[in-house]
Amino acid sequence: MKLLQKNSKFLFVISVFCWIIFNLSLVVAEENKVGNKTENKSGRKAENSYKIAQNEYVAIDFNDVDIRIFIKFISELVNKNFIVDNMVKGNVNIISSGKITKQEAYKVFESVLEVNGFTVVKAGEISKIIPMQMAKSKNVETRFEKGSGGTGDKIVTQLIPLKYADTNEIKRLFVPFVSKTSVILAYEPTNTLIITDVYSNINRLMKIITAIDVKDVGQQISVIPVTYADAIKLGKTLNTLFQTKTAKGKKTALDQMVKIIPDERTNTLVLLANEFDTAKVKELVEIMDKQVPKSDSKIRVFYLENANAEELATVLQSLSGKASVQEKGKKTAPVVSDTVKITADKATNSLIIMAEKDDYPVLETIIQKLDIPRPMVYIEALIMEIRDTDDFMLGVEWMAGMSAGSVDGNDAGVYGAFTSESASNGISALPTITNNILNVPGGFALGIMAENITIGGISFPNLGAAIRAMKKNEKVQIISTPQIMTTDNEEAEISVGENIPYKTTSGSGDQNYENFEYKDVGVTLKITPQISQGRFVRLNIYQKVEKVASTEENTPTTLKRTAQTTVVVKDAATVVIGGLIGEDLTSTDYKVPCLGDIPFAGNLFKSTGRKGVKTNLYIFLTPHIIENPVEAETVYREKHKEISKVKENTIKLYRDKK
């Protein structure tokens, strides 16, 4: 019986113990279920769940929890009091896959505050939670030693004395590595860097400082004279050498500080580097700055076949660095080095060039492209003066229109117009374009012709004007028919005239003396042709006709007429410029002697005659492009055939009929 009673008591105790364990499990399960619930929409306080085991480890898991609830949780966990600023607001999210200690939980707390723009600042026994931008003006922790402990994201002020590096340089280097709310200052008197930032970032910056704050990092300026070598080329070689070292070596931060600037005027190298690199550069300069024997291979002579040596030398010299021009403040990069020297020898029409080996391929290519035969232009001109009087009326009709068609197999086109007032049927010579006549007043004329016309027995081919005489007395004066050949883009000048004297002063009183001066009168024609694509020729024309109008008492009066213009005409086509130059009106009285002088009645015995004279000056120009000897031979043969025709009073403008 006693044994049975003892077993019953034992079973009762076991049952009670199991019941207690069961109830405790239900309580813990209920607490976990409540901790996992959150209220996101209402923004109300969310519950949290955590387990604190006997070994002081805690599991943290927060999902969109108000930051103030999180602060309260940490306050109870680490047993600290916090004063929370009113600006501290927001929600936090923490995902934890395992358990951490209370100390680690507090570091997580500091990191969460830093992510949201807040930090913890101690104020005695109480800590304040304030925005980070306000922390730098509060009582933050100040550290003086580089190795002083501390991790996490708490804001502190770190003083970092530098031994070798410059504080301002390090400050500029670290600006991209700190946040906008951080502070970095350089104190030059003690060469100290002051940084206010979070623990974790300060530790990272201090590791960088340890790597760059080393001996000989300070830069110094040195001037290295160069005796034999070219400072510019030597500096380029050394810069390339140090850039290669930077790319492949381990001292990237230091090698980038080496700067070598050549000074052309003094032939020296200005070096900016630390003491170690300065010694290396000087050693290299001493090795490379050696006198080398001069070689004749640097000097070459180019004999030109077509181009002018003096003109080509000027062009080539402008390609070097010394003669490079500036455009809008920017210097043009030289094609060849500025050490190139070019001299022209006029006697042999050659170029003497002294240059480096690398410059000769460029120079030879340019010389070959410029030393080529230039095409020539053979220009025929006809300067004609037409005087229209009451006894002789000469009308000129120009055809104008978008399309002139074709006349006798020749293309005809006209630009500009001139008409006489009484000419009504003057265009019958060109019936194919009568539908495109422009009604323009008499006066200036400019056109391009492709027809033949005869004036007073003188034949003018390629003229698109119909000239007819209204009276029998034709007055057409051929002033000059100059012809000249010139090179493309070269000015040609023809001057035909005489030198006449005229009296400038005469004596007075008992002394009689006369002074005479001489003046050139005649025809001057200056033309500069420029050949373009399609065998078109641009003509820059200056023409002057000056002749003696009258001579009285050795004081001649000259009549001067000039024309200056630029036209574009196709090869072998004729262009004309000119128009009304002057108009004179004279009145002559005819009367019976004595009877014509009687007042009133004298009008019955006299008459008045009026005579008008109009002068028109025309210049006809026909350019012929000559690009090869065959074309030159063709021109020669045609002009040789015309020698006999000149004797027959026939003046013909050359036209190459193909």
C-alpha positions, 0 to 999 in steps of 0.5 A: 500500500505504501508503495502504491501511495508513493507512486500516485503522488509521483504521477500527480506531480508529473501531471501538474508539471506537464500542465504548467509546461503546456500552458507556458507554450500556449502563452509563448505561441500567442505572443509570437502570433501577436508580434507578427501582426502589423497595421500598415494602412492605419499607421498605428503602432505595430507590435514586435516580437522578440526572443531573449534567451538566457544567453543574451541573444535577440532576434530582430524582425521589423516590417514597416514599423514606425521609427519611434516604436523601434527607438522604444524597443531599443531603449528597453533592450539596452536600458538607455534613455533617449530624447527624440527630436520632433523631426524624427519621423518615418518607418523602418524595415529590418530583416534578420535571418539570425540572432544577434547580441545586444551590442550588435543590435545597438549598432544596427539601431545606429545604422537604421538612424543613419539611413533615415538621416538621423543620429545619436548625440550624447548629452550627459547620461541622456542621448539625443536623437536628432537629424544629422545636419544638426549633429555637427553643431552639437556635442559629438564625440571627438577622436584624436588618434587614428587607431581609436576604436569605434564602429557603426554609424554614429557621428563623430569628429575625427582629427587626422594629422598628416605627416607628408601630404598636403591637407588641402590636396587631401581635402579635395580628394575626399570631397566625393567620398563624404555625404552632403551632411558631413564636414571636412576641413583642412587646418594648414598651421598644423597640417591637420584634417578635421572630418565629421562623419559616421564611424564607418566612413571615417575608418574608410577614409583613414585607410586611404590616408594611411596609403597616401600620406607617405614620405616624398609625396610632397611635390616640388618644381624643378627646371631642367635645362636641355643642351642638345636635345629638343625640349618638346620632343624630350618632354613628350617622351618622358610624359609617355614613359610616366603614363605607361608606368602609371598604367602598369605599375603599382604607384598610380597615385604617386605617378599621376603627380609627375608633370613635365612641361617643356618650354620652347623658348628656353629649351628647358623642362619644367618638372612638377614631382616629388623628390624621388621622381624628380631624381629619376627624371633628371637621371633620364634627361642626363642620359638622353640629352646627348649630342649626336652627329648631324646627318645630311639626311635631314636636308633635302632639295626638291626641284619643282617642275611647275609650281613657283618655289617662293610661293610654295615655300610660303605655303609649306612654312605656314603648315608648321607650328610657328605659323599656325593660325588662330581661329576664334581663340583656338590654336590650329594644330600644326601639320608638321613640327615647328622645327621645319625650315624651308628655303626657296632658291629662285635661280633653280626654282627649288626648295631646300627643306630641313626637317625631321624624318617623320615630317618628310612623308607629309611634305612630299605628299603636299609638294607632289599635289601642288607641283602640277601643270596648271591649266591656261586660259586664252582670252579674246577681247573686242572693245567696240564703240557705237555712236548713234546720231540723227544721221546714224541710228544703231539699235541693239536688241538683246534676247532674254528668256529662261531658254534660248533654244539652239541656233544653227547647232549652237546653244544660245543664252542671254542674261540682261537686255538692251533695246533701242527705242525705235527698233521694232524688228531688230531681233529677226536675226534670231527667230528661234527665241522671239517668244522670250523677249523682255521689254526693258528700257535702253541702256546697260547690257550684259549677256552671253551670246551664241550667234553670228552677226556682221556690223559694217562688213566686220564679222563677229561670231557668237554674238546674240545681238542683232545690230541694224543701221537706221541710216546709211552712215554707219559709225562703229569704231573698233577701239581694240581687239586684245588677245592674251593667254594666262595661267589659271588664277593669274592676272593678265594685263593688256595695255595699248596706248600712247603717252601725250604731253600737256602743259601744266603751268606757264610764266608770268610777268617778264619770265616766260616758262612752260612745264609739260607733263605726260599722261598715258592714254589708251586701252587697259584690260586686266583679267584674272581667270579662275577655272571651275568644274564643268569647264566654266571660267570665272572672270574678274575684269577691269577695263579702262578706255582713255582717249583724247577728246580735244586739244586746246593750247597744248592742254588736252582733254581726255575721256575716261571710261572704266568697267569693273565686274565679275562674270562666269562664262562657259569655255568658248562662250562669249560674254559682253558687258557695256551699255550707254556711256554718254549722251550729248545734245547740241543746238545750231542756229541757221539764219540769213545775215542781217535779216535774221537779227531783226526782232520778231520778224527775224524768226522768218529768216532763221532756223534751229537744228538740234543734233543728239549723239549717244555713245555706247561702249561694249566689251566682248570676251571669249575665254578658251581653256587650254589644259594640254598641248593638243588644245594649245596647238589647236588655238595656234593653228586657228589664229595662224589661219586668221592672219590673212583675214585681218588684211581683208578687214575681218576680225573674228573671235576664235571659236573651237568648233567641235 
